[in-house]
């Protein structure tokens, strides 16, 4: 069994990104232990989380979720009345530690044995020099969703619309609500031992939202 290997790829947008290649047996083990917690993680997520959702037949295909993420963002940023703030987490996967994973899976309702299996698998990766969650394998996104769900709740508590693709988040609402939601989200991220990527935090649409805009992602005209 070979050790995990880190390599650089170029994304379709031209960005350079580190990913981790796991041995086939390591990847199969990782997928298996995460599959045992995936249904619990799924139940802990709101509608605004669009990446790596899990259905009755297993993980949903990536392409439709990505297309919906793009449509939702486009609808929000072209709506004349909405403020849209985007941000993400610096070095998200590499910064997610075992305590954050354990807390996220416990909060989702995963059993002790299943949580222990995930912890042991990630511990083996750490021993091989991989910090946090391996970047690239799909199971990492499911674990990240479990960890970040508590930050999702902090956003929704402020009554704004919320869209998230793994650690890329968009807050949609009126100015004051979005500002409150961002502060709440940042505090929740810090509590997880993570850091907001300030260089990727900006208001991409500065509209004038009426106070009546609520948290439903099914709001007509916003989510295609």
C-alpha positions as a printed Julia matrix, in Angstrom:
224×3 Matrix{Float64}:
   0.0    0.0     0.0
   1.56   3.28   -1.09
   1.5    6.46    1.0
  -0.81   9.36    0.08
   0.74  11.67   -2.5
   0.15  15.4    -2.91
   0.26  16.94   -6.37
  -0.68  20.19   -8.08
  -3.4   20.37  -10.72
  -4.69  23.25  -12.83
  -8.44  23.83  -12.64
 -10.56  24.75  -15.7
 -10.4   28.38  -14.51
  -6.6   28.28  -14.61
  -6.08  28.21  -10.85
  -3.47  25.89   -9.37
  -4.7   23.55   -6.64
  -3.18  20.92   -4.4
  -4.92  17.55   -4.3
  -4.16  14.3    -2.5
  -3.97  10.98   -4.33
  -4.82   8.08   -2.04
  -3.94   4.45   -2.56
  -6.95   2.54   -3.93
  -7.37   0.61   -0.68
  -7.08   3.78    1.41
  -9.66   5.51   -0.78
 -12.02   2.53   -0.56
 -11.7    2.47    3.23
 -12.23   6.24    3.45
 -15.32   6.05    1.22
 -16.71   3.16    3.29
 -16.36   4.79    6.72
 -17.77   8.09    5.46
 -20.68   6.29    3.78
 -21.62   5.02    7.25
 -22.12   8.59    8.5
 -23.32  10.21    5.28
 -27.05   9.84    5.92
 -26.65  11.53    9.3
 -24.66  14.35    7.76
 -27.29  14.77    5.05
 -30.05  15.24    7.61
 -28.02  17.94    9.35
 -27.74  20.13    6.23
 -30.04  22.88    5.03
 -31.24  23.41    1.47
 -28.58  26.05    0.88
 -25.77  23.48    0.97
 -25.39  22.38   -2.65
 -22.14  20.4    -2.78
 -21.84  16.65   -2.26
 -25.34  15.93   -1.07
 -26.36  12.34   -0.39
 -29.59  10.71   -1.54
 -31.17   7.28   -1.05
 -28.88   5.82   -3.71
 -25.7    7.4    -2.38
 -23.78  10.57   -3.25
 -25.47  12.82   -5.78
 -23.58  13.54   -9.03
 -21.34  16.59   -8.8
 -22.27  18.24  -12.11
 -25.99  18.94  -11.38
 -25.15  20.34   -7.94
 -22.46  22.57   -9.41
 -24.84  23.8   -12.12
 -27.47  24.62   -9.48
 -24.86  26.49   -7.41
 -23.98  28.62  -10.44
 -27.66  29.28  -11.25
 -28.42  30.27   -7.66
 -25.48  32.65   -7.5
 -26.4   34.2   -10.83
 -30.01  34.68   -9.75
 -28.94  36.28   -6.46
 -26.32  38.59   -7.96
 -28.69  39.81  -10.68
 -31.57  40.52   -8.3
 -31.82  44.34   -7.94
 -32.9   44.3    -4.31
 -30.45  41.85   -2.78
 -27.11  42.28   -1.07
 -24.79  39.35   -1.78
 -21.62  38.77    0.24
 -19.25  35.95   -0.67
 -16.48  34.46    1.43
 -14.71  31.2     2.11
 -12.42  29.47    4.6
  -8.65  29.74    4.32
  -6.98  26.35    3.84
 -10.28  24.74    4.78
  -9.6   21.03    4.34
  -6.06  21.19    5.71
  -7.26  23.12    8.78
 -10.11  20.8     9.84
  -8.81  18.95   12.87
 -10.0   15.78   14.6
 -11.92  17.66   17.29
 -13.93  19.58   14.69
 -14.68  16.36   12.79
 -15.77  14.55   15.95
 -18.01  17.44   16.99
 -19.58  17.75   13.53
 -20.35  14.04   13.26
 -21.67  13.92   16.83
 -23.9   16.9    16.14
 -25.17  15.21   12.97
 -26.19  12.17   15.02
 -23.59   9.64   13.83
 -22.97   6.79   16.29
 -19.81   6.41   18.34
 -18.49   3.43   16.37
 -18.97   5.17   13.02
 -17.32   8.35   14.34
 -14.39   6.29   15.61
 -13.92   4.65   12.2
 -13.72   8.06   10.52
 -11.3    9.32   13.17
  -9.02   6.29   12.83
  -8.94   6.61    9.04
  -8.06  10.3     9.17
  -5.44   9.58   11.86
  -3.7    7.2     9.44
  -3.64   9.95    6.83
  -2.2   12.41    9.37
   0.5    9.9    10.25
   1.39   9.81    6.54
   1.79  13.6     6.49
  -1.68  14.72    5.33
  -3.01  17.61    7.41
  -6.75  17.75    8.09
  -8.91  16.21    5.36
  -7.36  14.93    2.12
  -8.07  17.43   -0.65
  -9.75  15.88   -3.67
 -11.47  12.67   -2.55
 -15.26  13.1    -2.41
 -15.59  11.73    1.16
 -13.69  14.79    2.42
 -16.45  17.09    1.2
 -19.06  15.1     3.12
 -16.99  15.35    6.31
 -16.44  19.07    5.67
 -20.21  19.53    5.3
 -20.68  17.94    8.72
 -18.11  20.26   10.28
 -19.41  23.43    8.63
 -23.1   22.75    9.37
 -22.89  24.59   12.7
 -21.68  27.7    10.82
 -24.62  27.3     8.42
 -26.96  27.43   11.41
 -25.32  30.65   12.6
 -26.13  32.25    9.23
 -29.72  31.07    9.12
 -30.34  32.32   12.65
 -29.89  35.85   11.28
 -32.69  35.38    8.73
 -30.72  35.65    5.49
 -30.59  33.41    2.44
 -27.62  31.07    2.46
 -25.8   29.22   -0.32
 -22.69  27.09    0.2
 -20.44  24.99   -2.0
 -18.17  23.19    0.5
 -16.42  26.22    2.1
 -17.46  28.81   -0.49
 -20.4   30.67    1.02
 -22.8   33.35   -0.21
 -25.01  35.36    2.16
 -28.04  37.03    0.63
 -30.38  39.55    2.26
 -30.52  43.16    3.38
 -27.37  45.06    4.41
 -27.81  44.82    8.16
 -28.89  41.18    8.17
 -26.01  40.15    5.92
 -23.55  42.02    8.15
 -24.91  40.28   11.24
 -24.89  36.9     9.52
 -21.3   37.34    8.39
 -20.17  38.19   11.91
 -22.03  35.15   13.25
 -20.53  32.91   10.55
 -17.02  34.2    11.21
 -17.4   33.55   14.94
 -18.62  30.01   14.26
 -15.71  29.36   11.89
 -13.21  30.58   14.49
 -14.81  28.31   17.1
 -14.07  25.41   14.74
 -10.4   26.35   14.67
 -10.68  27.75   11.13
  -9.99  31.16    9.57
 -12.04  33.21    7.15
 -10.23  33.99    3.89
 -10.38  37.79    4.06
  -8.87  38.21    0.59
 -11.83  36.28   -0.85
 -14.48  38.13    1.16
 -16.4   40.82   -0.66
 -19.84  42.21   -1.42
 -20.57  41.23   -5.01
 -24.0   42.81   -5.12
 -25.09  45.84   -3.07
 -28.85  46.09   -3.45
 -31.58  47.43   -1.2
 -33.47  44.48    0.22
 -36.8   45.04    1.96
 -36.85  43.75    5.53
 -39.55  41.25    4.59
 -37.11  39.03    2.69
 -37.05  35.75    4.61
 -34.76  32.73    4.78
 -36.56  30.45    2.32
 -34.41  29.25   -0.56
 -37.58  28.57   -2.49
 -38.3   32.29   -2.78
 -39.78  32.76   -6.27
 -37.37  34.26   -8.76
 -34.24  33.61   -6.72
 -33.47  29.9    -7.0
 -34.02  28.4   -10.47
